[in-house]
């Protein structure tokens, strides 16, 4: 699986958009980009995923560059409850042994 | 809200005792997974299942066994618990249909082996 690189931490003001970058320069054509977050002591929460096109759901938007070597997760209006560790993961989908490899992620702190 | 229930949520037991953790889903999903999470290691896959009675090992399967006798339940057993198995255990499920379907996680079981 392609490796991802994320900043260790970032701060964001409440009510503002939070833009979380992820670099995955070795991604292959059939690998998806997944974003999860984990709030302290809870299970990882799925946010969004995509292959080539930009995606949006009720939680966030995912912008994938045309060459697919990087992506950005956008939380449009950050709230204090968005404080969490955010993980960017790339993985080939469809195989039986489809496991997710969680790296260190980005610790996002939303400040009032 | 992903229809996953892990039990127990917390357990403290002694070294050498058997322990079984249960993951129950109401989504009728084909795939189920057991991970453990430890400081400095992130989440690591223990075992997974791709159907009833179909299971396989993950990256840290030593000391663990699993069983899946029906779609909704995936059991993780520590035959003789050791202190190194103190961890937070997460179950995840995934639908078969749909390309790129994500995994959804339960709330975890916090296990302490004394």
Interface residues (C-beta under 8 A of the other chain):
Chain A: X32 X34 X41 X42 X43 X44 X45 X46 X49 X51 X93 X94 X96 X97 X98 X99 X100 X101 X102 X103 X104
Chain B: X2 X31 X33 X42 X43 X45 X48 X50 X56 X58 X59 X90 X92 X94 X99 X100 X101 X102 X103 X104 X105 X106 X107 X108
